[in-house]
Amino acid sequence: TVGQMVVSGMGSMLEKSEELVDHYLPMTDEELAKLATAVEGFETEQQKQQQSYFVRLGSLSTKLRHRALQHSLGKLQSARRSSQDVLAQLQRTLDLVEHLKQGMDQKLQGGQEKLQQMWLEWSKKQPGGGEDLVPPEQVESGTLVLLQGLTQQLQSSCQPLVSSLQGLPTSIQDTAGQVRQNVEELRAALASAASLQDVTGSVLARARAHATKARQLMDELVEHVAHNTPLTWLVGPFAPSGQHLVDLEMK
């Protein structure tokens, strides 16, 4: 079903983001365990059990700090790209919905065909996605599911971005909170619609505003962290590679 495709699409996106965090530091488990710092939802005891640690950037040596920073910034930028890909697709779909609604009286065939094509492209990317075009009479319901599915995917892809900013100053946390709020309000604006008729001009305008604001805030967030990296940033999770830190420092 369409709902299953949306959910499995979100699942694969989360798995992809989890693959990014499996990173090693040239330290033993004991050395990393000493530096381990609790983060939301992942206490130090759990980190020790899983040998997967979050550490404060400033607690690492200069050499390791650079390595951890490059990894963490790469993770942050990857999460931003993932979110902004979904945002771009969402914006295109909103454009077509507006185009279709404006031409509903004239039954603009072009708009329906474009929506059919977008649905096909999106569904192909979902695990188990179909190859068939949505029949014309189902274009509206299919498009609404597409819109709502994209907002769910956006929420999922934003989560790694927002949750990877623990330990940063309040101003950055506030911006991250605004990203989360705009994405949630964007989802809520479209979630209550039962048909495309419910996606009124004001709903479209509200959805666009939240999408634009979310994109802008994400850019500000990542650029600020990249150029003003506080040593309080909790980076990770990192796994030990088994090599002693002392050995590494002597080389």
C-alpha positions in Angstrom: 0.0 0.0 0.0 0.9 3.6 -0.3 1.1 3.9 3.5 3.6 1.0 3.7 5.7 2.6 1.0 5.8 5.9 3.0 6.8 4.1 6.2 9.4 1.8 4.6 10.8 4.8 2.8 11.3 6.5 6.1 12.9 3.4 7.6 15.4 3.1 4.8 16.3 6.8 5.3 16.9 6.3 9.0 19.1 3.2 8.3 21.1 5.3 5.8 21.7 8.0 8.5 22.7 5.4 11.0 25.3 4.0 8.7 27.0 7.4 8.7 27.6 7.3 12.5 29.6 4.1 12.6 33.1 5.6 13.0 36.2 4.6 14.7 38.7 6.6 16.8 42.3 5.2 17.4 41.7 4.6 21.1 40.9 1.6 23.3 37.5 1.0 24.8 38.8 2.0 28.2 40.1 5.3 27.0 36.9 6.2 25.2 34.8 5.0 28.1 36.6 7.5 30.4 35.6 10.4 28.1 32.0 9.2 27.5 29.3 11.8 28.0 25.6 11.1 28.4 23.4 12.4 25.6 19.6 12.5 25.4 18.3 9.0 25.2 21.8 7.4 25.4 23.3 7.2 28.9 27.0 6.4 29.5 26.2 2.8 30.7 24.4 2.1 27.5 27.3 3.6 25.6 29.8 1.2 27.4 27.6 -1.8 26.7 27.4 -1.0 23.0 31.1 0.3 22.8 29.7 3.4 21.0 30.6 6.6 22.7 29.7 10.3 22.6 32.5 12.6 23.7 32.9 16.3 24.2 35.0 17.7 21.4 37.3 19.7 23.8 38.2 16.5 25.7 40.1 15.1 22.7 43.7 15.7 21.8 44.3 18.2 19.0 45.0 15.5 16.5 41.9 13.5 17.4 39.8 16.6 17.7 40.4 17.5 14.1 39.4 14.0 13.0 36.3 13.9 15.1 35.3 17.4 13.9 35.6 16.5 10.2 33.5 13.4 10.7 30.8 15.3 12.7 30.6 18.2 10.2 30.4 15.7 7.4 27.5 14.0 9.2 25.8 17.3 9.7 26.1 18.3 6.1 24.9 14.9 4.9 21.8 15.3 7.1 21.2 18.8 5.7 21.5 17.5 2.1 19.1 14.7 2.8 16.5 17.1 4.3 16.9 19.6 1.5 16.4 17.0 -1.2 13.1 16.2 0.4 12.3 19.9 0.7 13.0 20.5 -3.0 10.7 17.6 -4.0 8.0 18.9 -1.6 8.3 22.5 -3.1 7.9 21.1 -6.7 4.8 19.1 -5.6 3.3 22.2 -4.0 3.9 24.1 -7.2 2.1 21.4 -9.2 -0.8 21.2 -6.7 -1.3 25.0 -7.0 -1.1 24.7 -10.8 -3.7 21.9 -10.8 -6.1 23.7 -8.4 -5.9 26.9 -10.5 -6.9 24.9 -13.6 -9.4 22.6 -12.1 -12.3 24.3 -13.8 -10.6 24.0 -17.2 -9.5 20.4 -16.3 -5.9 21.1 -17.3 -4.6 17.8 -18.6 -1.0 19.0 -18.4 -1.1 19.4 -14.7 -2.5 16.0 -14.1 0.1 14.3 -16.3 2.9 16.1 -14.4 1.5 15.0 -11.1 1.2 11.4 -12.4 4.8 11.5 -13.4 5.9 12.9 -10.0 4.0 10.2 -8.3 5.7 7.6 -10.4 9.2 9.0 -9.7 8.5 9.1 -6.0 7.0 5.7 -5.7 9.8 4.1 -7.7 12.2 5.3 -5.0 10.2 3.7 -2.2 11.0 0.0 -1.3 8.5 -2.1 -3.2 7.4 0.9 -5.2 5.3 0.4 -8.2 6.0 1.1 -11.9 2.4 2.1 -12.8 1.1 5.6 -13.3 -1.8 6.6 -11.0 -5.1 6.4 -13.0 -6.4 9.9 -13.7 -9.2 9.6 -11.2 -6.7 8.8 -8.5 -4.3 11.6 -9.2 -5.8 13.8 -6.5 -5.7 11.2 -3.7 -2.3 10.0 -4.8 -0.9 13.5 -4.8 -2.2 14.1 -1.3 -0.6 10.9 -0.1 2.6 12.0 -1.9 2.6 15.4 -0.1 1.9 13.9 3.3 4.5 11.2 2.8 7.1 13.8 1.9 6.4 15.7 5.1 6.9 12.5 7.1 10.2 11.9 5.3 11.2 15.4 6.0 10.6 14.9 9.7 12.7 11.7 9.7 15.6 13.2 7.8 15.7 16.3 10.0 16.0 14.2 13.2 19.7 13.3 12.7 20.4 17.0 12.0 18.7 18.3 15.1 19.8 15.5 17.4 23.5 15.8 16.4 23.8 19.3 18.0 23.9 18.3 21.7 26.3 20.2 23.9 26.2 23.3 21.7 25.3 26.8 23.0 21.7 27.8 23.7 21.5 30.0 20.6 22.3 27.0 18.3 19.8 24.8 20.2 17.1 27.5 19.8 17.7 27.5 16.0 17.6 23.7 15.9 14.3 23.9 17.8 13.0 26.4 15.2 13.9 23.9 12.4 12.0 21.2 14.2 9.0 23.5 14.8 8.8 24.6 11.2 9.0 21.0 9.9 6.3 20.0 12.4 4.0 22.9 11.5 4.6 22.1 7.8 3.5 18.5 8.4 0.5 19.6 10.5 -0.6 22.0 7.8 -1.0 19.1 5.3 -1.8 16.2 7.7 -5.4 17.4 8.4 -6.3 17.5 4.6 -8.7 14.7 3.6 -8.6 15.7 -0.1 -6.9 18.2 -2.4 -9.9 20.4 -1.9 -8.8 20.9 1.7 -5.4 22.1 0.5 -6.6 25.7 0.1 -4.6 28.6 -1.1 -3.8 29.6 2.5 -2.7 26.1 3.4 -0.4 26.1 0.4 1.0 29.5 1.4 1.5 28.3 5.0 3.2 25.1 3.8 5.5 27.1 1.5 6.4 29.5 4.3 7.4 26.8 6.7 9.4 24.9 4.0 11.3 28.1 3.1 12.0 28.9 6.7 13.1 25.4 7.5 15.6 25.4 4.6 17.0 28.9 5.6 17.4 27.8 9.3 19.2 24.6 8.3 21.7 26.6 6.2 22.3 29.0 9.1 22.7 26.2 11.6 25.2 24.2 9.6 27.2 27.2 8.5 27.4 28.6 12.0 28.6 25.3 13.5 31.2 24.8 10.7 32.7 28.3 11.2 32.3 28.7 15.0 32.7 25.2 16.4 32.4 25.2 20.2 34.6 22.7 22.1 31.4 21.8 24.2 30.0 20.0 21.1 29.1 16.3 22.0 30.3 14.4 18.9 29.9 10.8 18.0 29.0 8.1 18.4 32.6 6.7 18.0 33.8 3.1 18.4 37.3 2.2 19.7 39.7 0.9 17.1 41.7 -0.8 19.8 44.9 1.2 19.3 46.2 2.9 22.4 46.0 6.7 22.3 49.5 6.9 23.9 50.9 4.8 21.0 49.3 7.1 18.5 50.5 10.3 20.2 54.1 9.0 20.2 54.1 8.3 16.5 
